[in-house]
Amino acid sequence: MAPVRTIFGCFLANNFVMGIGFGSFGPLLLTNEAHLGVGRGAAAIGMSLVSLAAALTAAVAGGMMQRFRARDVMVAGVILNVIAYFVLAFTDSFALFLCSYMFVGAGVALSAILSPLTLVSRWVPQQRGKALSAVNIPIVMFACPFIVGVALPEIGRATLLLIFACLFVTLVPLLLVLVKERPPSITDGALPGEAVTHDQGGPGRKPILRTAQFWFISLGVGILNGCGTVFVVHIAAFGGSKGLSAVTAAALVSIYAGTGLIGTPLFGWVADRFRPSSALVICSGLQAVLWLMLLMVEGPMLLLIAAGMGVCSTPLIMLHGAALSFYFDATTVSRAMGYSYMFKLPLTFALAPAAGALFEATGEYRVPFLLCSALTFGATASFLALSVRAGGRSGAQTQSAS
């Protein structure tokens, strides 16, 4: 039962830290703007700082995960969220508001990204896709906007943020009880992922930045992550330009998030059945086609395109972890994830503003969406190269074995 309990603990940490952090920000944006007395653009900086802090923390902490207990790192991330939401509930300082969301981002990296990936790599020696999909299925992120929308007018901003803080306080003892560091039969120097990765012919302890697999994964995931940000930021405005009502256009984002409940376990199964590289090829190839289809359809068909995008985009965090854990052992995978987050950060930040600038220059979304389609086709090529290398390596191993 220890593996199941540990995976469940990882699910709780990932869902609540990432789900509340990302799922509550949008519905709280207007009330944060009014409470702080700042403009909408300034209030929205908080979300950018969440992403920035998560990437920087992952880059720094990823290389140090083996020096600390993964469970303690996970709990530390939750405690950062306790502090952040308590401060957000009581402060009217814009500087403290920004610092609090940096704490949220750091907590996302520690509790929702690095620790679950390290623990799954230790406890699940093979077919980690299903385990990572169970950890990353976005139930709280899907439900949180609706809950905040209903609760905020009834109980107010401060009470809602205090409830979030108390939820994280409750989560700490649960994680201490549920999460176990490693299987009892595994010593500190030999973790399950090491044997598996070496059997697969992966790089093992080879310097991460000198492995082609790392760069294929990081480049492709960075492109998909940046294009996904473009979709979330611009799709409602695009829907309005296509004649959808304001409510229906906003529903495009909800549908996108909701279908992730299907896409995450689906692509987790694909990753285990056909390798993570193959799942990434399918995921990115479908997105490239869907970006083109956005420019060809109107009306209710846009809802179907948004659903397809959600199925393919939402599992990206899970597939990122599954791909890295396929090629790197349990002692290096957290470091690889940290480096990968650092290198994908520029694409994450650059593409959404670039799409906005292209829209302002051309007066339509054709050029930015064509750019996203071209980039996702490029990501597909990167993942194809990754898949070919994996296939060639397996063939060589089969010949040597015979």
C-alpha positions as a Markdown table, in Angstrom:
| # | Residue | x | y | z |
|---|---|---|---|---|
| 1 | Met | 0.0 | 0.0 | 0.0 |
| 2 | Ala | 3.0 | 2.4 | 0.5 |
| 3 | Pro | 3.3 | 3.1 | -3.3 |
| 4 | Val | -0.4 | 3.9 | -3.5 |
| 5 | Arg | -0.3 | 6.1 | -0.5 |
| 6 | Thr | 2.7 | 7.9 | -1.8 |
| 7 | Ile | 1.1 | 8.5 | -5.2 |
| 8 | Phe | -2.0 | 9.7 | -3.5 |
| 9 | Gly | 0.0 | 12.1 | -1.4 |
| 10 | Cys | 1.7 | 13.4 | -4.6 |
| 11 | Phe | -1.8 | 13.8 | -6.1 |
| 12 | Leu | -3.0 | 15.9 | -3.2 |
| 13 | Ala | 0.1 | 18.1 | -3.2 |
| 14 | Asn | 0.0 | 18.6 | -7.0 |
| 15 | Asn | -3.7 | 19.2 | -7.2 |
| 16 | Phe | -4.1 | 21.7 | -4.3 |
| 17 | Val | -0.9 | 23.6 | -4.8 |
| 18 | Met | -1.1 | 23.9 | -8.6 |
| 19 | Gly | -4.9 | 23.8 | -8.8 |
| 20 | Ile | -5.5 | 26.6 | -6.3 |
| 21 | Gly | -2.6 | 28.7 | -7.5 |
| 22 | Phe | -3.6 | 28.7 | -11.1 |
| 23 | Gly | -7.3 | 28.0 | -10.8 |
| 24 | Ser | -8.1 | 30.8 | -8.4 |
| 25 | Phe | -6.0 | 33.6 | -9.9 |
| 26 | Gly | -8.3 | 34.5 | -12.7 |
| 27 | Pro | -11.6 | 34.6 | -10.7 |
| 28 | Leu | -9.8 | 36.7 | -8.1 |
| 29 | Leu | -8.3 | 39.2 | -10.5 |
| 30 | Leu | -11.0 | 41.8 | -10.4 |
| 31 | Thr | -11.3 | 41.7 | -6.6 |
| 32 | Asn | -7.5 | 41.9 | -6.2 |
| 33 | Glu | -7.4 | 44.9 | -8.5 |
| 34 | Ala | -10.0 | 46.7 | -6.4 |
| 35 | His | -8.5 | 45.6 | -3.1 |
| 36 | Leu | -5.0 | 46.8 | -4.0 |
| 37 | Gly | -6.1 | 49.9 | -6.0 |
| 38 | Val | -4.0 | 49.0 | -9.0 |
| 39 | Gly | -4.7 | 48.5 | -12.7 |
| 40 | Arg | -5.6 | 45.2 | -14.2 |
| 41 | Gly | -2.3 | 44.9 | -15.9 |
| 42 | Ala | -0.5 | 45.4 | -12.6 |
| 43 | Ala | -2.7 | 42.9 | -10.8 |
| 44 | Ala | -2.1 | 40.3 | -13.5 |
| 45 | Ile | 1.6 | 40.4 | -12.9 |
| 46 | Gly | 1.0 | 38.0 | -10.0 |
| 47 | Met | 0.4 | 35.2 | -12.4 |
| 48 | Ser | 3.6 | 35.9 | -14.4 |
| 49 | Leu | 5.5 | 35.9 | -11.1 |
| 50 | Val | 4.0 | 32.5 | -10.3 |
| 51 | Ser | 5.4 | 31.0 | -13.5 |
| 52 | Leu | 8.7 | 32.9 | -13.2 |
| 53 | Ala | 9.2 | 31.8 | -9.6 |
| 54 | Ala | 8.2 | 28.2 | -10.4 |
| 55 | Ala | 10.7 | 28.0 | -13.2 |
| 56 | Leu | 13.6 | 29.6 | -11.3 |
| 57 | Thr | 12.9 | 27.5 | -8.2 |
| 58 | Ala | 12.8 | 24.3 | -10.3 |
| 59 | Ala | 16.1 | 25.2 | -11.9 |
| 60 | Val | 17.8 | 25.9 | -8.6 |
| 61 | Ala | 16.2 | 23.2 | -6.4 |
| 62 | Gly | 16.2 | 20.5 | -9.1 |
| 63 | Gly | 20.0 | 20.0 | -8.7 |
| 64 | Met | 19.6 | 19.7 | -4.9 |
| 65 | Met | 16.7 | 17.3 | -4.6 |
| 66 | Gln | 19.0 | 14.4 | -3.7 |
| 67 | Arg | 20.4 | 16.3 | -0.7 |
| 68 | Phe | 17.0 | 16.5 | 1.0 |
| 69 | Arg | 14.1 | 14.2 | 1.7 |
| 70 | Ala | 11.6 | 14.6 | -1.1 |
| 71 | Arg | 8.7 | 14.5 | 1.4 |
| 72 | Asp | 10.3 | 17.4 | 3.3 |
| 73 | Val | 10.7 | 19.4 | 0.1 |
| 74 | Met | 7.1 | 18.8 | -0.7 |
| 75 | Val | 6.0 | 19.9 | 2.8 |
| 76 | Ala | 8.2 | 23.0 | 2.5 |
| 77 | Gly | 6.4 | 24.0 | -0.7 |
| 78 | Val | 3.0 | 23.6 | 1.0 |
| 79 | Ile | 4.2 | 25.8 | 3.9 |
| 80 | Leu | 5.2 | 28.5 | 1.4 |
| 81 | Asn | 1.6 | 28.4 | 0.2 |
| 82 | Val | 0.3 | 28.7 | 3.8 |
| 83 | Ile | 2.4 | 31.8 | 4.3 |
| 84 | Ala | 1.4 | 33.2 | 0.9 |
| 85 | Tyr | -2.3 | 32.9 | 1.3 |
| 86 | Phe | -2.3 | 34.2 | 4.9 |
| 87 | Val | -0.4 | 37.3 | 3.7 |
| 88 | Leu | -2.7 | 37.7 | 0.7 |
| 89 | Ala | -5.7 | 37.6 | 3.0 |
| 90 | Phe | -4.5 | 40.5 | 5.2 |
| 91 | Thr | -2.2 | 42.7 | 3.2 |
| 92 | Asp | -3.2 | 45.7 | 1.0 |
| 93 | Ser | 0.5 | 46.2 | 0.0 |
| 94 | Phe | 1.1 | 45.6 | -3.7 |
| 95 | Ala | 4.7 | 44.6 | -3.0 |
| 96 | Leu | 3.6 | 41.9 | -0.5 |
| 97 | Phe | 1.0 | 40.8 | -3.0 |
| 98 | Leu | 3.7 | 40.2 | -5.6 |
| 99 | Cys | 6.0 | 38.5 | -3.1 |
| 100 | Ser | 3.2 | 36.2 | -2.0 |
| 101 | Tyr | 2.6 | 35.0 | -5.5 |
| 102 | Met | 6.3 | 34.4 | -5.9 |
| 103 | Phe | 6.0 | 32.1 | -2.8 |
| 104 | Val | 3.1 | 30.4 | -4.6 |
| 105 | Gly | 5.2 | 29.8 | -7.6 |
| 106 | Ala | 8.1 | 28.4 | -5.5 |
| 107 | Gly | 5.6 | 26.1 | -3.8 |
| 108 | Val | 4.4 | 24.9 | -7.2 |
| 109 | Ala | 7.9 | 23.9 | -8.2 |
| 110 | Leu | 8.7 | 22.2 | -4.9 |
| 111 | Ser | 5.4 | 20.5 | -4.1 |
| 112 | Ala | 3.7 | 20.0 | -7.5 |
| 113 | Ile | 6.6 | 19.4 | -9.9 |
| 114 | Leu | 10.0 | 18.3 | -8.4 |
| 115 | Ser | 8.9 | 16.2 | -5.4 |
| 116 | Pro | 6.2 | 14.2 | -7.2 |
| 117 | Leu | 8.5 | 13.5 | -10.1 |
| 118 | Thr | 11.3 | 12.3 | -7.8 |
| 119 | Leu | 9.0 | 10.1 | -5.7 |
| 120 | Val | 7.3 | 8.5 | -8.7 |
| 121 | Ser | 10.7 | 7.8 | -10.2 |
| 122 | Arg | 11.6 | 5.9 | -7.1 |
| 123 | Trp | 8.4 | 4.1 | -6.4 |
| 124 | Val | 7.3 | 3.2 | -10.0 |
| 125 | Pro | 10.3 | 1.6 | -11.8 |
| 126 | Gln | 8.4 | 1.0 | -15.0 |
| 127 | Gln | 5.4 | 2.5 | -16.9 |
| 128 | Arg | 5.4 | 5.8 | -15.0 |
| 129 | Gly | 3.0 | 7.4 | -17.3 |
| 130 | Lys | -0.1 | 6.1 | -15.5 |
| 131 | Ala | 1.3 | 7.1 | -12.1 |
| 132 | Leu | 2.2 | 10.6 | -13.3 |
| 133 | Ser | -1.2 | 11.0 | -15.0 |
| 134 | Ala | -2.8 | 10.1 | -11.7 |
| 135 | Val | -0.7 | 12.7 | -9.9 |
| 136 | Asn | -1.4 | 15.4 | -12.5 |
| 137 | Ile | -5.0 | 14.9 | -13.3 |
| 138 | Pro | -6.3 | 18.5 | -12.8 |
| 139 | Ile | -9.4 | 18.0 | -10.7 |
| 140 | Val | -8.9 | 21.0 | -8.4 |
| 141 | Met | -7.7 | 23.3 | -11.2 |
| 142 | Phe | -11.0 | 22.4 | -13.1 |
| 143 | Ala | -13.2 | 22.9 | -10.0 |
| 144 | Cys | -11.5 | 25.9 | -8.4 |
| 145 | Pro | -12.7 | 28.6 | -10.8 |
| 146 | Phe | -16.4 | 27.6 | -10.3 |
| 147 | Ile | -16.0 | 27.3 | -6.5 |
| 148 | Val | -14.3 | 30.7 | -6.3 |
| 149 | Gly | -17.0 | 32.2 | -8.5 |
| 150 | Val | -19.7 | 31.0 | -6.2 |
| 151 | Ala | -18.0 | 31.6 | -2.9 |
| 152 | Leu | -16.4 | 35.0 | -3.5 |
| 153 | Pro | -19.6 | 37.1 | -3.5 |
| 154 | Glu | -20.9 | 35.2 | -0.4 |
| 155 | Ile | -17.8 | 35.2 | 1.9 |
| 156 | Gly | -15.5 | 37.8 | 0.5 |
| 157 | Arg | -11.9 | 37.8 | -0.7 |
| 158 | Ala | -10.1 | 37.7 | 2.7 |
| 159 | Thr | -12.2 | 34.8 | 4.1 |
| 160 | Leu | -11.7 | 32.8 | 0.9 |
| 161 | Leu | -7.9 | 33.3 | 1.0 |
| 162 | Leu | -7.9 | 32.3 | 4.7 |
| 163 | Ile | -9.8 | 29.1 | 3.8 |
| 164 | Phe | -7.1 | 28.4 | 1.2 |
| 165 | Ala | -4.4 | 28.9 | 3.8 |
| 166 | Cys | -6.2 | 26.6 | 6.2 |
| 167 | Leu | -6.5 | 23.9 | 3.6 |
| 168 | Phe | -2.7 | 24.0 | 3.1 |
| 169 | Val | -2.2 | 23.8 | 6.9 |
| 170 | Thr | -4.4 | 20.6 | 6.9 |
| 171 | Leu | -2.4 | 19.2 | 4.0 |
| 172 | Val | 0.9 | 19.2 | 5.9 |
| 173 | Pro | 0.1 | 16.4 | 8.4 |
| 174 | Leu | -1.6 | 14.4 | 5.6 |
| 175 | Leu | 1.5 | 14.4 | 3.5 |
| 176 | Leu | 3.7 | 13.5 | 6.5 |
| 177 | Val | 1.5 | 10.4 | 7.0 |
| 178 | Leu | 0.9 | 9.4 | 3.4 |
| 179 | Val | 4.3 | 10.0 | 1.7 |
| 180 | Lys | 7.1 | 7.6 | 2.1 |
| 181 | Glu | 10.6 | 8.5 | 0.8 |
| 182 | Arg | 11.5 | 5.2 | -1.0 |
| 183 | Pro | 10.8 | 1.5 | -1.1 |
| 184 | Pro | 12.3 | -0.2 | 2.0 |
| 185 | Ser | 14.3 | -2.6 | -0.1 |
| 186 | Ile | 16.1 | 0.3 | -1.9 |
| 187 | Thr | 19.2 | 1.8 | -0.3 |
| 188 | Asp | 20.2 | 5.4 | -0.5 |
| 189 | Gly | 22.6 | 4.7 | -3.3 |
| 190 | Ala | 20.5 | 2.5 | -5.5 |
| 191 | Leu | 17.1 | 3.7 | -6.6 |
| 192 | Pro | 14.7 | 1.8 | -9.0 |
| 193 | Gly | 15.0 | 4.4 | -11.7 |
| 194 | Glu | 18.7 | 3.8 | -12.1 |
| 195 | Ala | 18.4 | 0.3 | -13.1 |
| 196 | Val | 15.5 | 1.0 | -15.4 |
| 197 | Thr | 17.1 | 3.9 | -17.2 |
| 198 | His | 20.4 | 2.0 | -17.7 |
| 199 | Asp | 18.5 | -1.0 | -19.1 |
| 200 | Gln | 16.8 | 1.4 | -21.6 |
| 201 | Gly | 20.2 | 2.7 | -22.7 |
| 202 | Gly | 19.5 | 6.2 | -21.4 |
| 203 | Pro | 22.2 | 8.6 | -20.3 |
| 204 | Gly | 22.0 | 7.7 | -16.6 |
| 205 | Arg | 24.5 | 10.0 | -14.8 |
| 206 | Lys | 25.9 | 11.3 | -18.1 |
| 207 | Pro | 26.0 | 15.2 | -17.9 |
| 208 | Ile | 22.4 | 16.3 | -18.6 |
| 209 | Leu | 23.2 | 19.2 | -20.9 |
| 210 | Arg | 25.3 | 16.9 | -23.1 |
| 211 | Thr | 22.4 | 14.6 | -24.0 |
| 212 | Ala | 20.4 | 15.1 | -27.1 |
| 213 | Gln | 17.3 | 13.6 | -25.5 |
| 214 | Phe | 17.3 | 16.5 | -22.9 |
| 215 | Trp | 17.4 | 19.1 | -25.7 |
| 216 | Phe | 14.7 | 17.4 | -27.9 |
| 217 | Ile | 12.4 | 17.2 | -24.9 |
| 218 | Ser | 13.1 | 20.8 | -23.5 |
| 219 | Leu | 12.7 | 22.5 | -26.9 |
| 220 | Gly | 9.5 | 20.7 | -27.8 |
| 221 | Val | 7.9 | 21.1 | -24.4 |
| 222 | Gly | 8.9 | 24.8 | -24.3 |
| 223 | Ile | 7.2 | 25.4 | -27.7 |
| 224 | Leu | 4.0 | 23.5 | -26.6 |
| 225 | Asn | 3.9 | 25.3 | -23.3 |
| 226 | Gly | 4.3 | 28.7 | -24.9 |
| 227 | Cys | 1.6 | 28.0 | -27.5 |
| 228 | Gly | -0.7 | 26.7 | -24.8 |
| 229 | Thr | -0.2 | 30.0 | -23.0 |
| 230 | Val | -1.2 | 31.8 | -26.3 |
| 231 | Phe | -4.4 | 29.7 | -26.4 |
| 232 | Val | -5.4 | 30.5 | -22.9 |
| 233 | Val | -4.7 | 34.2 | -23.1 |
| 234 | His | -6.2 | 34.9 | -26.6 |
| 235 | Ile | -8.8 | 32.3 | -27.3 |
| 236 | Ala | -11.7 | 34.2 | -25.6 |
| 237 | Ala | -10.9 | 37.3 | -27.6 |
| 238 | Phe | -10.6 | 35.2 | -30.7 |
| 239 | Gly | -14.0 | 33.6 | -30.1 |
| 240 | Gly | -15.6 | 37.0 | -29.7 |
| 241 | Ser | -14.1 | 38.0 | -33.1 |
| 242 | Lys | -15.7 | 34.9 | -34.6 |
| 243 | Gly | -19.2 | 36.0 | -33.4 |
| 244 | Leu | -19.5 | 34.1 | -30.1 |
| 245 | Ser | -21.2 | 35.8 | -27.2 |
| 246 | Ala | -19.1 | 36.9 | -24.3 |
| 247 | Val | -20.3 | 34.0 | -22.2 |
| 248 | Thr | -19.7 | 31.4 | -24.9 |
| 249 | Ala | -16.3 | 32.8 | -25.7 |
| 250 | Ala | -15.3 | 32.6 | -22.0 |
| 251 | Ala | -16.5 | 29.0 | -22.0 |
| 252 | Leu | -13.8 | 28.1 | -24.5 |
| 253 | Val | -11.3 | 28.3 | -21.6 |
| 254 | Ser | -13.4 | 26.3 | -19.3 |
| 255 | Ile | -13.9 | 23.5 | -21.9 |
| 256 | Tyr | -10.1 | 23.6 | -22.6 |
| 257 | Ala | -9.4 | 23.0 | -18.8 |
| 258 | Gly | -12.2 | 20.5 | -18.3 |
| 259 | Thr | -11.2 | 18.1 | -21.1 |
| 260 | Gly | -7.8 | 17.8 | -19.4 |
| 261 | Leu | -9.5 | 15.4 | -17.1 |
| 262 | Ile | -9.8 | 13.1 | -20.1 |
| 263 | Gly | -6.5 | 14.0 | -21.8 |
| 264 | Thr | -4.2 | 13.4 | -18.8 |
| 265 | Pro | -5.1 | 9.7 | -18.1 |
| 266 | Leu | -5.4 | 9.1 | -21.9 |
| 267 | Phe | -1.9 | 10.3 | -22.7 |
| 268 | Gly | -0.6 | 8.6 | -19.5 |
| 269 | Trp | -1.7 | 5.3 | -21.0 |
| 270 | Val | -0.3 | 6.2 | -24.4 |
| 271 | Ala | 3.1 | 7.1 | -22.8 |
| 272 | Asp | 3.2 | 3.7 | -21.1 |
| 273 | Arg | 2.0 | 1.7 | -24.1 |
| 274 | Phe | 4.1 | 3.4 | -26.8 |
| 275 | Arg | 6.8 | 5.4 | -24.9 |
| 276 | Pro | 6.6 | 9.0 | -23.8 |
| 277 | Ser | 8.3 | 10.2 | -27.0 |
| 278 | Ser | 5.5 | 8.7 | -29.1 |
| 279 | Ala | 2.9 | 10.3 | -26.8 |
| 280 | Leu | 4.5 | 13.6 | -27.3 |
| 281 | Val | 4.6 | 13.2 | -31.1 |
| 282 | Ile | 0.8 | 12.5 | -31.1 |
| 283 | Cys | 0.1 | 15.3 | -28.7 |
| 284 | Ser | 2.1 | 18.0 | -30.6 |
| 285 | Gly | 1.0 | 16.8 | -34.0 |
| 286 | Leu | -2.7 | 17.0 | -33.1 |
| 287 | Gln | -2.1 | 20.5 | -31.7 |
| 288 | Ala | -0.4 | 21.7 | -34.9 |
| 289 | Val | -3.5 | 20.6 | -36.9 |
| 290 | Leu | -5.9 | 22.1 | -34.4 |
| 291 | Trp | -4.2 | 25.5 | -34.6 |
| 292 | Leu | -4.9 | 25.4 | -38.3 |
| 293 | Met | -8.4 | 24.3 | -37.8 |
| 294 | Leu | -9.1 | 27.3 | -35.5 |
| 295 | Leu | -8.7 | 29.5 | -38.6 |
| 296 | Met | -11.1 | 27.4 | -40.7 |
| 297 | Val | -14.2 | 27.0 | -38.4 |
| 298 | Glu | -16.7 | 29.4 | -36.8 |
| 299 | Gly | -19.5 | 29.2 | -34.3 |
| 300 | Pro | -20.0 | 26.1 | -32.1 |
| 301 | Met | -17.2 | 24.2 | -33.9 |
| 302 | Leu | -14.8 | 26.4 | -31.9 |
| 303 | Leu | -16.0 | 24.6 | -28.8 |
| 304 | Leu | -14.9 | 21.3 | -30.2 |
| 305 | Ile | -11.5 | 22.7 | -31.2 |
| 306 | Ala | -11.1 | 24.0 | -27.6 |
| 307 | Ala | -12.0 | 20.6 | -26.3 |
| 308 | Gly | -9.4 | 19.0 | -28.5 |
| 309 | Met | -6.8 | 21.5 | -27.5 |
| 310 | Gly | -7.5 | 20.7 | -23.8 |
| 311 | Val | -7.1 | 17.0 | -24.3 |
| 312 | Cys | -3.7 | 17.5 | -26.0 |
| 313 | Ser | -2.3 | 20.5 | -24.0 |
| 314 | Thr | -3.3 | 19.8 | -20.4 |
| 315 | Pro | -1.3 | 16.5 | -20.1 |
| 316 | Leu | 1.9 | 18.4 | -21.0 |
| 317 | Ile | 3.3 | 18.6 | -17.4 |
| 318 | Met | 2.7 | 14.8 | -17.0 |
| 319 | Leu | 4.3 | 14.0 | -20.4 |
| 320 | His | 7.3 | 16.3 | -19.6 |
| 321 | Gly | 7.9 | 14.4 | -16.4 |
| 322 | Ala | 7.3 | 11.0 | -18.0 |
| 323 | Ala | 9.8 | 11.7 | -20.9 |
| 324 | Leu | 12.5 | 12.9 | -18.6 |
| 325 | Ser | 12.1 | 10.0 | -16.1 |
| 326 | Phe | 12.3 | 7.6 | -19.1 |
| 327 | Tyr | 15.8 | 8.9 | -20.0 |
| 328 | Phe | 17.2 | 10.0 | -16.6 |
| 329 | Asp | 17.4 | 7.9 | -13.4 |
| 330 | Ala | 15.8 | 8.8 | -10.1 |
| 331 | Thr | 19.0 | 10.5 | -8.9 |
| 332 | Thr | 19.2 | 12.9 | -11.8 |
| 333 | Val | 15.6 | 13.4 | -13.0 |
| 334 | Ser | 14.8 | 16.3 | -10.7 |
| 335 | Arg | 17.9 | 18.1 | -11.8 |
| 336 | Ala | 17.0 | 17.5 | -15.5 |
| 337 | Met | 13.5 | 18.8 | -14.8 |
| 338 | Gly | 14.9 | 21.9 | -13.2 |
| 339 | Tyr | 17.2 | 22.6 | -16.1 |
| 340 | Ser | 14.4 | 22.0 | -18.6 |
| 341 | Tyr | 12.1 | 24.5 | -16.8 |
| 342 | Met | 14.9 | 27.1 | -17.0 |
| 343 | Phe | 15.3 | 26.6 | -20.8 |
| 344 | Lys | 11.6 | 26.6 | -21.6 |
| 345 | Leu | 11.0 | 29.8 | -19.6 |
| 346 | Pro | 11.8 | 32.2 | -22.5 |
| 347 | Leu | 9.3 | 30.5 | -24.8 |
| 348 | Thr | 6.6 | 30.5 | -22.1 |
| 349 | Phe | 7.0 | 34.2 | -21.6 |
| 350 | Ala | 7.6 | 35.4 | -25.1 |
| 351 | Leu | 5.0 | 33.7 | -27.2 |
| 352 | Ala | 1.8 | 35.2 | -25.7 |
| 353 | Pro | 3.0 | 38.8 | -25.9 |
| 354 | Ala | 4.4 | 38.1 | -29.4 |
| 355 | Ala | 0.9 | 36.8 | -30.4 |
| 356 | Gly | -0.6 | 40.0 | -29.0 |
| 357 | Ala | 1.8 | 42.2 | -30.9 |
| 358 | Leu | 1.2 | 40.3 | -34.2 |
| 359 | Phe | -2.6 | 40.8 | -33.7 |
| 360 | Glu | -2.1 | 44.5 | -33.1 |
| 361 | Ala | 0.1 | 44.8 | -36.2 |
| 362 | Thr | -2.3 | 42.8 | -38.5 |
| 363 | Gly | -5.7 | 43.3 | -36.9 |
| 364 | Glu | -6.4 | 39.6 | -36.9 |
| 365 | Tyr | -5.3 | 36.3 | -35.4 |
| 366 | Arg | -4.4 | 34.5 | -38.6 |
| 367 | Val | -0.7 | 35.3 | -38.4 |
| 368 | Pro | -0.1 | 34.5 | -34.7 |
| 369 | Phe | -2.1 | 31.3 | -35.0 |
| 370 | Leu | -0.3 | 30.2 | -38.1 |
| 371 | Leu | 2.9 | 30.9 | -36.2 |
| 372 | Cys | 1.7 | 28.6 | -33.4 |
| 373 | Ser | 0.9 | 25.9 | -35.9 |
| 374 | Ala | 4.3 | 26.1 | -37.5 |
| 375 | Leu | 6.0 | 26.1 | -34.1 |
| 376 | Thr | 4.1 | 23.0 | -32.9 |
| 377 | Phe | 5.0 | 21.2 | -36.2 |
| 378 | Gly | 8.6 | 22.0 | -35.2 |
| 379 | Ala | 8.0 | 20.6 | -31.8 |
| 380 | Thr | 6.6 | 17.4 | -33.4 |
| 381 | Ala | 9.8 | 17.1 | -35.5 |
| 382 | Ser | 11.8 | 17.4 | -32.3 |
| 383 | Phe | 9.8 | 14.7 | -30.6 |
| 384 | Leu | 10.0 | 12.5 | -33.8 |
| 385 | Ala | 13.8 | 12.8 | -33.6 |
| 386 | Leu | 13.6 | 11.8 | -29.9 |
| 387 | Ser | 11.4 | 8.8 | -30.8 |
| 388 | Val | 13.7 | 7.7 | -33.7 |
| 389 | Arg | 16.7 | 7.8 | -31.3 |
| 390 | Ala | 14.8 | 5.7 | -28.8 |
| 391 | Gly | 13.7 | 3.2 | -31.5 |
| 392 | Gly | 17.3 | 2.9 | -32.9 |
| 393 | Arg | 18.7 | 2.4 | -29.5 |
| 394 | Ser | 16.1 | -0.4 | -28.7 |
| 395 | Gly | 16.9 | -2.1 | -32.0 |
| 396 | Ala | 20.6 | -2.0 | -31.3 |
| 397 | Gln | 20.0 | -3.5 | -27.9 |
| 398 | Thr | 17.9 | -6.3 | -29.4 |
| 399 | Gln | 20.6 | -7.1 | -31.9 |
| 400 | Ser | 23.3 | -7.2 | -29.2 |
| 401 | Ala | 21.2 | -9.3 | -27.0 |
| 402 | Ser | 20.7 | -11.9 | -29.8 |
